[in-house]
Amino acid sequence: MDLPDSERNSHEPAPLENARLAFVGCGVMAEAVIAGLLRRQLVATDQIVGSHPRAARREELYAKYGVRTYEDNREAVLAAHDLTPLNETIAGPSLVILAVKPQRLSKVLRELKGAIQPDQLVVSIVAGAKTETIAGELMHPAVVRTMPNTPAQIGQGMTAWTATDEVSEAQERAVCAMLAALGKTMRVENERQIDMATALSATGPTYVFLVMEALVDAGVHMGFSRHAAQELVQQTMLGSVMFAQESHKHPAELRNMVTSPGGTSAEAIYQMEKGSLRTVLSKAVWAAYQRAVALGEK
Ligand SMILES: NC(=O)c1ccc[n+]([C@@H]2O[C@H](COP(=O)([O-])OP(=O)(O)OC[C@H]3O[C@@H](n4cnc5c(N)ncnc54)[C@H](OP(=O)(O)O)[C@@H]3O)[C@@H](O)[C@H]2O)c1
């Protein structure tokens, strides 16, 4: 049974002390990790380097976070290996985070071939890229594959991750601590479960946003302003999730609590079941899973 990492490793300190991190491709996700790490003071600016092809983006990252950046991906990887944070003599784990779009990955892997040092760990956040492909292309066996989701951009994400056998326990703890900058994390057993998480949590915001949009439209249909409907719906969704988390009750039990005989909830549930909402959601997740598997086989 998979447990969230927050429950699994709650007794262990965040082991990013003296860590050296190289972000290859500094777009939205890399920035979310960098910002989260610095905000939580898990690492200092001088422990991070990045690479980006555009000078304007490199300058932006330096201005915002004081992070050193390179145009050349290999240079960033080597710099992260040789980096000794100020006032530190013992080097911590060295992580190379691949954060480019999937279509750019093969080019980047070709560039990095031979540059990853034996004690470095490669962490991929690239959707669909298998550890076998990354390890094979880089000729480097220690690889972690992660699957975050969009709320990671505000530190409220859910990231599933898995590691190859060559990843040490210390490296796993470092990855766990780094990913915590994006929100909650869960170590899954294998890449099949990464595909499953792709369908459930990584694609998850899509289901939620569609339901949110439909409810807001229903509010507008009844006569609320869009602004009022949005506030009513968003706070209801947020509050319901927090209530479910805090009460630890089964969703059906929580639903029964608000369903009185002949009442509004009973009427609404009847319509949702009649419209096969449950089946539609289940089919949507299954289709997303099959798509994730198919994309991984390309
Ligand atoms: N965003 C999410 O919520 C999310 C969720 C799950 C997984 N992911 C995965 O995370 C990865 C990054 O996504 P993202 O949203 O951060 O994308 P993104 O904002 O486009 O970031 C990728 C960055 O890489 C840069 N880049 C392009 N070619 C490069 C090269 N050859 N070497 C180094 N950098 C290069 C891009 O530069 P330009 O700006 O010039 O193109 C861009 O800034 C993707 O593989 C995606 O599948 C993202």
Ligand as a Chemical Component Dictionary entry (heavy atoms), coordinates in Angstrom:
data_LIG
# 
_chem_comp.id                   LIG 
_chem_comp.type                 NON-POLYMER 
_chem_comp.pdbx_formal_charge   0 
_chem_comp.three_letter_code    LIG 
# 
loop_
_chem_comp_atom.comp_id 
_chem_comp_atom.atom_id 
_chem_comp_atom.alt_atom_id 
_chem_comp_atom.type_symbol 
_chem_comp_atom.charge 
_chem_comp_atom.model_Cartn_x 
_chem_comp_atom.model_Cartn_y 
_chem_comp_atom.model_Cartn_z 
_chem_comp_atom.pdbx_ordinal 
LIG N1  N1  N 0  3.559  22.576 -15.820 1  
LIG C1  C1  C 0  3.052  21.571 -15.131 2  
LIG O1  O1  O 0  2.145  21.743 -14.313 3  
LIG C2  C2  C 0  3.588  20.161 -15.301 4  
LIG C3  C3  C 0  2.943  19.088 -14.674 5  
LIG C4  C4  C 0  3.474  17.802 -14.823 6  
LIG C5  C5  C 0  4.632  17.597 -15.561 7  
LIG N2  N2  N 1  5.229  18.668 -16.171 8  
LIG C6  C6  C 0  6.437  18.415 -16.963 9  
LIG O2  O2  O 0  7.454  19.319 -16.585 10 
LIG C7  C7  C 0  8.283  19.591 -17.700 11 
LIG C8  C8  C 0  8.478  21.086 -17.787 12 
LIG O3  O3  O 0  7.216  21.686 -17.952 13 
LIG P1  P1  P 0  7.008  23.264 -17.819 14 
LIG O4  O4  O 0  5.575  23.490 -17.688 15 
LIG O5  O5  O -1 7.967  23.800 -16.798 16 
LIG O6  O6  O 0  7.488  23.713 -19.282 17 
LIG P2  P2  P 0  8.184  25.058 -19.716 18 
LIG O7  O7  O 0  7.699  26.201 -18.904 19 
LIG O8  O8  O 0  8.086  25.156 -21.202 20 
LIG O9  O9  O 0  9.728  24.817 -19.315 21 
LIG C9  C9  C 0  10.674 24.197 -20.121 22 
LIG C10 C10 C 0  11.794 25.213 -20.338 23 
LIG O10 O10 O 0  12.869 24.587 -21.027 24 
LIG C11 C11 C 0  13.415 25.546 -21.921 25 
LIG N3  N3  N 0  14.140 24.868 -22.985 26 
LIG C12 C12 C 0  13.779 24.666 -24.281 27 
LIG N4  N4  N 0  14.745 24.000 -24.937 28 
LIG C13 C13 C 0  15.743 23.773 -24.043 29 
LIG C14 C14 C 0  17.019 23.153 -24.120 30 
LIG N5  N5  N 0  17.448 22.599 -25.259 31 
LIG N6  N6  N 0  17.778 23.116 -23.013 32 
LIG C15 C15 C 0  17.363 23.657 -21.851 33 
LIG N7  N7  N 0  16.157 24.280 -21.718 34 
LIG C16 C16 C 0  15.374 24.343 -22.801 35 
LIG C17 C17 C 0  12.201 26.268 -22.439 36 
LIG O11 O11 O 0  12.594 27.486 -23.029 37 
LIG P3  P3  P 0  11.568 28.385 -23.900 38 
LIG O12 O12 O 0  10.783 29.147 -22.891 39 
LIG O13 O13 O 0  12.458 29.239 -24.702 40 
LIG O14 O14 O 0  10.762 27.412 -24.699 41 
LIG C18 C18 C 0  11.367 26.417 -21.181 42 
LIG O15 O15 O 0  11.664 27.600 -20.467 43 
LIG C19 C19 C 0  7.581  19.035 -18.933 44 
LIG O16 O16 O 0  8.292  17.927 -19.429 45 
LIG C20 C20 C 0  6.211  18.620 -18.452 46 
LIG O17 O17 O 0  5.820  17.416 -19.065 47 
LIG C21 C21 C 0  4.742  19.944 -16.058 48 
# 
loop_
_chem_comp_bond.comp_id 
_chem_comp_bond.atom_id_1 
_chem_comp_bond.atom_id_2 
_chem_comp_bond.value_order 
_chem_comp_bond.pdbx_ordinal 
LIG N1  C1  SING 1  
LIG C1  O1  DOUB 2  
LIG C1  C2  SING 3  
LIG C2  C3  SING 4  
LIG C2  C21 DOUB 5  
LIG C3  C4  DOUB 6  
LIG C4  C5  SING 7  
LIG C5  N2  DOUB 8  
LIG N2  C6  SING 9  
LIG N2  C21 SING 10 
LIG C6  O2  SING 11 
LIG C6  C20 SING 12 
LIG O2  C7  SING 13 
LIG C7  C8  SING 14 
LIG C7  C19 SING 15 
LIG C8  O3  SING 16 
LIG O3  P1  SING 17 
LIG P1  O4  DOUB 18 
LIG P1  O5  SING 19 
LIG P1  O6  SING 20 
LIG O6  P2  SING 21 
LIG P2  O7  DOUB 22 
LIG P2  O8  SING 23 
LIG P2  O9  SING 24 
LIG O9  C9  SING 25 
LIG C9  C10 SING 26 
LIG C10 O10 SING 27 
LIG C10 C18 SING 28 
LIG O10 C11 SING 29 
LIG C11 N3  SING 30 
LIG C11 C17 SING 31 
LIG N3  C12 SING 32 
LIG N3  C16 SING 33 
LIG C12 N4  DOUB 34 
LIG N4  C13 SING 35 
LIG C13 C14 SING 36 
LIG C13 C16 DOUB 37 
LIG C14 N5  SING 38 
LIG C14 N6  DOUB 39 
LIG N6  C15 SING 40 
LIG C15 N7  DOUB 41 
LIG N7  C16 SING 42 
LIG C17 O11 SING 43 
LIG C17 C18 SING 44 
LIG O11 P3  SING 45 
LIG P3  O12 DOUB 46 
LIG P3  O13 SING 47 
LIG P3  O14 SING 48 
LIG C18 O15 SING 49 
LIG C19 O16 SING 50 
LIG C19 C20 SING 51 
LIG C20 O17 SING 52 
# 
